[in-house]
Amino acid sequence: MSHSHLPAEYWTRRHTEPVVLDIGGDVGALVLYTSPALHGHEIEVAPLGSDARRVHSAVLERSIGGRTVYAAVYPELQAGDYEVCCADSTRFTIVGGAVSEVRITS
């Protein structure tokens, strides 16, 4: 995967810095946990029934409380029902002012 707007090291290094979320009102956020096999991949999510409104985020290696996790963070999603656009099509709900956490296996 290549992203010209960020150096290559960004995608491969462990991220220890906090993530800024823009939640409140009818806007929530998602932390999507994955296996290490998806490190560096971009994963799309979309509101149910609205494939045209897909958004993506990269799975990064993150350090949380001394533990290593692989996760994509979606810092600003409108409240509603969503689907992960990949093989397992996991569904989840975003609640305004809250952070949803989902784990996928593929």
Backbone as a ProteinNet text record, in pm:
[ID]
protein_1_A
[PRIMARY]
MSHSHLPAEYWTRRHTEPVVLDIGGDVGALVLYTSPALHGHEIEVAPLGSDARRVHSAVLERSIGGRTVYAAVYPELQAGDYEVCCADSTRFTIVGGAVSEVRITS
[TERTIARY]
84.8	0	89.6	53.2	132.5	43.8	86.7	15.2	115.6	98.9	197.8	194.8	85.8	77.2	138.8	183.3	250.5	372.8	478.1	597.3	567.2	640.6	619.4	629.5	717	734.2	604.7	518.1	392	310.4	307.3	222.6	281.9	412.7	478	518.2	522.9	567.1	453	489.2	390.3	342.8	212.9	153.8	120.8	186.9	165.5	91.5	77.6	13.7	-138.9	-206	-352.1	-418.1	-540.7	-619.9	-725.8	-740.3	-841.1	-971	-1078.5	-1210.5	-1296.9	-1383.2	-1472.6	-1615.9	-1652.9	-1784.2	-1868.4	-1998.2	-2094.5	-2218.9	-2329.7	-2454.5	-2488.5	-2503.2	-2535.9	-2413.5	-2295.1	-2170.9	-2098.4	-2060.8	-1985.4	-1857.5	-1788.8	-1663	-1659.6	-1567.3	-1550.4	-1403.2	-1375.3	-1244.2	-1267.2	-1204.1	-1221	-1094	-1100.3	-985.6	-976.2	-853.7	-830.9	-716.2	-685.4	-566.7	-444.2	-325.3	-204.1	-192.7	-258.5	-251.7	-305.8	-391	-448.7	-371.8	-257.9	-176.8	-144.5	-173.5	-144.9	-256.1	-353.8	-465.7	-568.6	-634.3	-744.6	-874.6	-960.9	-1088.5	-1198.9	-1296.5	-1408.6	-1527.8	-1600.2	-1728.1	-1829.7	-1956.3	-2060.3	-2190.1	-2268.6	-2401.9	-2481.3	-2561.9	-2643.5	-2730.6	-2729.9	-2812.3	-2756.6	-2634.4	-2576.8	-2430.7	-2408.8	-2273.3	-2192.3	-2259.9	-2190.7	-2125	-2162.9	-2107.3	-2000.4	-1929.4	-1821.6	-1710.3	-1649.7	-1529.5	-1426.5	-1298.6	-1195.4	-1096	-1028.5	-922.7	-822.2	-696.5	-590.8	-577.5	-550.6	-521.2	-375.7	-357.2	-223.2	-191.5	-63.2	-19.1	-22.5	-94.2	-109.3	-69.9	-18.8	17.3	-84	-157.4	-260.7	-238.4	-206.2	-184.2	-77.4	29.1	137.3	109	-3.3	-44.3	-42.4	-7.6	-10.7	-142.7	-209.8	-332.6	-320.2	-401	-408.9	-550.4	-560.7	-693.5	-698	-816.6	-847.6	-942.2	-920.2	-1003.6	-1078.6	-1207.9	-1295.2	-1344.1	-1281.8	-1302.7	-1432.9	-1506.6	-1625.7	-1724.7	-1823.8	-1926.8	-2064.8	-2153.8	-2290.9	-2356.4	-2440.7	-2511.8	-2594.2	-2600.5	-2679.7	-2619.3	-2678.8	-2633	-2536.7	-2427.7	-2319.5	-2283.3	-2200.1	-2147	-2000	-1918.6	-1779.1	-1779.3	-1716.4	-1718.5	-1603.1	-1612.4	-1512	-1580.6	-1503.2	-1556.9	-1660.8	-1642	-1737	-1857.7	-1857.9	-1972.2	-2030.8	-1945.5	-1989.2	-2073.9	-2183.4	-2270.6	-2254	-2269.4	-2256	-2336.5	-2355.9	-2431.8	-2342.4	-2349.8	-2280.4	-2384.1	-2348.8	-2434.6	-2365.8	-2441.7	-2385.5	-2322.4	-2203.3	-2133.1	-2062.9	-2059.4	-1999.8	-1899.5	-1815.6	-1719.3	-1763.5	-1784.5	-1818.2	-1688.6	-1681.1	-1565.9	-1613.8	-1548.2	-1585	-1457.8	-1468.1	-1355.5	-1398.1	-1311.9	-1339.1	-1232.8	-1269.1	-1178.1	-1113.2	-1165.8	-1105.4	-1046.6
-116.2	0	122.8	223.1	343.8	465.5	553.3	678.4	791.6	870.9	974.2	1088	1104.6	1217.7	1190.5	1068.1	1034.9	949.9	964.3	881.7	733.8	645	500.9	454.9	517.7	477.9	492.3	584.2	605.2	476.7	401.6	282.4	163.5	162.8	45.4	61.9	182.7	203.1	176.6	154.7	141.3	281.2	298.6	428.3	431.3	520.9	533.9	662.6	751.1	879.5	863.7	953.6	945.7	980.9	934.6	964	1065.8	1170.3	1273.3	1232.5	1226.5	1192.1	1316.5	1325	1439.6	1391	1366.2	1309.5	1406.1	1384	1464.8	1482.5	1512.6	1525.9	1395.2	1397.6	1275.1	1215.5	1242.9	1191.6	1105.9	984.7	894.4	852.3	755.9	707.2	555	496.2	351.5	316.2	217.8	154.3	11.7	-23.3	-153.5	-234.7	-334.8	-419.1	-532.6	-564.2	-669.2	-758.4	-856.1	-939.1	-865.5	-904.8	-843.9	-860.5	-960.3	-984.8	-868	-784.6	-671.2	-541	-548.3	-429.2	-360.1	-231.1	-152.7	-153.3	-240.1	-243.4	-136.4	-85.3	7.1	-71.5	-42.2	-110.4	-5.6	-35	56.2	15.3	116.3	95.5	184.1	144.1	221.4	210.5	318.4	308.9	202.3	124	22.4	87.4	29.4	79.4	200.2	241.5	359.6	335.3	244.9	208.3	327.2	427.6	544.8	628.6	608.5	688.5	612.2	523.5	448.2	541.5	506.5	576.2	469	503.8	406.1	459.5	364.7	396.8	281.9	313.4	212.1	143.1	13.5	-64.2	-35.9	16.4	50.8	-27.1	-51	-112.1	-3.1	-29.8	70.7	10.8	95.8	55.2	117.4	31.1	78.1	10.6	89.2	34.7	-73.7	-55.5	-152.2	-275.9	-278.4	-390.7	-348.8	-439.1	-410.6	-458.5	-369.2	-405	-354.1	-409.5	-364.2	-313.2	-184.3	-124.1	-11.1	4.9	119.7	207.2	337.1	430	520.1	530.7	617.7	724.9	843.6	941.9	1021.4	1007.2	1091.1	1022.2	951.4	884.1	927.8	955.1	990.3	871.1	898.4	792.7	710.8	579.7	491	352.5	269.7	132.7	125.7	50.7	41.7	-103.4	-119.5	-249.4	-233.9	-330.7	-335.8	-395.8	-328.5	-371.3	-466.7	-586.5	-689.8	-825.2	-929.6	-1065	-1100.1	-1055.8	-1100	-1006.8	-891	-797.5	-775.6	-754.1	-728.2	-601.4	-606.8	-489.2	-434.4	-303.5	-238	-109.2	-51.9	72	179.8	297.4	414.8	497.5	533.6	616.7	752	859	992.1	1012.2	1072.5	1102.2	983.6	869.7	748.5	685.8	600.2	525	379.3	326.4	184.7	108.6	-13.3	-99	-229.1	-267.5	-387.2	-464.7	-596.5	-682.7	-765.3	-766.3	-851	-959.4	-1069.7	-1182.8	-1199.2	-1132.5	-1150.1	-1021.6
0	0	0	-75.6	-84.6	-65.2	21.5	44.9	30.7	-71.5	-100.2	1.2	74.1	165.5	302.9	328.5	453.5	423.6	504.5	480.4	506.2	440.3	453.2	598.6	677.5	816.2	896.6	857.5	929.6	935.7	828.6	818.6	890.6	914.4	971.5	1117.9	1167.5	1306.1	1404.9	1530.6	1637.9	1674.7	1684.5	1717.7	1867	1938.2	2082.2	2117.3	2019.4	2044.8	2054.4	2128.4	2138	2004.5	1988.1	1868.9	1908.1	1828.5	1855.2	1787.4	1865.9	1814.4	1810.7	1711.7	1697.7	1717.9	1846	1875.7	1957.8	1953.8	2027.2	1942.1	2006.1	1931.5	1863.7	1731.1	1656.9	1586.8	1640.3	1582.7	1687	1646.3	1731.2	1660.1	1718	1660.5	1669	1592.6	1591	1604.7	1689.8	1694	1645.9	1534.3	1471	1492.5	1579.6	1610.8	1509.4	1467.3	1368.4	1412.9	1330.4	1352.8	1297.2	1338.5	1283.4	1131.8	1075.4	931.4	849.7	909.1	837	859.3	928.9	953.2	821	812.1	693.2	589.3	603.3	508.4	544.6	444.4	467.8	466.5	562.6	573.5	564.1	479.9	460.3	546.6	594.8	660.4	588.5	593.8	526.4	604.3	604	663.2	588.3	659.5	593.9	487.6	369	259.5	187.7	221.2	157.6	122.6	29.9	-10.6	-61.9	-113.5	-167.8	-58.1	67.1	177.2	254.6	186.9	251.3	297.2	409.9	457.3	491.4	483.4	513	615.1	678	772.6	767.9	793.3	789.9	925	920	1039.9	1076.4	1196	1243.4	1369.4	1391.6	1516.4	1622.7	1729.6	1835.2	1969.5	2055.2	2190	2285.3	2355.3	2448	2582.4	2681.6	2815.4	2819.7	2741	2739.2	2655.1	2587.8	2503.4	2357.8	2268.9	2126.6	2068	1994.9	1923.6	1780.7	1693.1	1553.9	1534.7	1499.7	1493.2	1391.7	1334.6	1249.6	1330.9	1327.3	1403.1	1305.5	1328.5	1248.6	1345.6	1344.8	1450.8	1443.2	1334.5	1317.6	1223.3	1282	1202.7	1250.9	1158.1	1193.8	1263.9	1363.3	1434.8	1336.3	1360.1	1275.9	1268.7	1186	1167.4	1049.2	1068.5	970.5	943.4	840.6	804.2	767.7	810.6	768.1	628.2	533.8	393.6	365.8	416.2	390.1	397.7	395.9	384.4	491	615.2	717.5	734.2	671.6	672.8	812.3	909.2	1045.4	1049.7	1123.9	1140.6	1281.5	1293.9	1423.4	1422.5	1540.2	1554.6	1614	1554.8	1608	1684.3	1805.4	1890.5	1905.5	1889.2	1903.7	2040	2040.9	2164.7	2227.5	2157.9	2214.6	2117.3	2172.7	2092.4	2088.8	1968.7	1951.3	1926.2	1977	1954.4	1890.8	1781.7	1706.9	1676.1	1679.6	1641.5	1522	1418.4	1303.3	1295.9	1230.8	1223.7	1088.1	984.9	852.2	800.8
[MASK]
++++++++++++++++++++++++++++++++++++++++++++++++++++++++++++++++++++++++++++++++++++++++++++++++++++++++++

